[in-house]
Amino acid sequence: MQAGKRGHYIIIQQASESADARGEMTQTWTEYANAWAEIKPVRGREYFQAHTENVAADTRIILPYLAGITNKMRVKFGARIYEIETVINIDERNRELNLMCVEKN
């Protein structure tokens, strides 16, 4: 992939739970990693194939390989939030990741 296509600065966040002042558990999101990425809508055929595998991804985020990224994390791009549905390590070569995501409003 050409580096010039990665024009979106994203933050990958992971959830953590902590007790608030009343002792109730609350979920907060903290930064796990950041990267320059390409954000692309999933095309019709890919979207249809994703649905057959019970994945409702509507966005593909392509970034350099980062160890430890899981589908329990999310991606923040500006004010937009994407939940990670699937993490794909392209050809298992640890060079590039495709994150199949769903944008949340």
C-alpha positions, 0 to 999 in steps of 0.5 A: 500500500502506498503511504500517501493513501494513509491520510487519516490519523486514528486512535485505537482505544481499549475499554477499561472499567473503574469504580466511580465515587459511588463505587459503581463500575464505569467503562472508560476508553483509553488510548492503546495506539495511534496510526496513519490509516486509510478509511474506506467504505465497504463496497456492496459485494464485500458488505454482502459477503460480510453479512453472510459471515454475521459481520455487519462491517460498513467500513474498512480501516487499513493501517500498518501492523500493530500487535495486540489489536482485537475486536474488543477495541474501537477506532476514533477518527476525529469525532467519529467512532468505529467498533472493530468487528474483525481484525485481519492480518494480511497474509499473516505477514505482520505488515498490514492490518485491515480492520472491518468496522461499524461506524457508531453514531 
